[in-house]
């Protein structure tokens, strides 16, 4: 599983930094880490980048807070993209 994701300590991608800046968040100092089951189970909300991430969360910690994947720009209804 780890080989499919960024190595721990990797910075957020330029596109992620730009997208989150539009949402009022600064990811410039962000570095990736591996999620642990205890962190998942302690979370109140879990927002995932993709459905694959959300599925991994649900499989890893079934009792964790509901994992939600936020749709990307091309996955939103056409009216929401306008």
ABEGO torsion letter per residue (X at the ends): XAAABBBBGBBBBAAAAAAAAAAGBBAAABBBBBBBAAAAAABABBBBABAAAAAAAAAABAABBBBBBBBBAAABBAAAAX
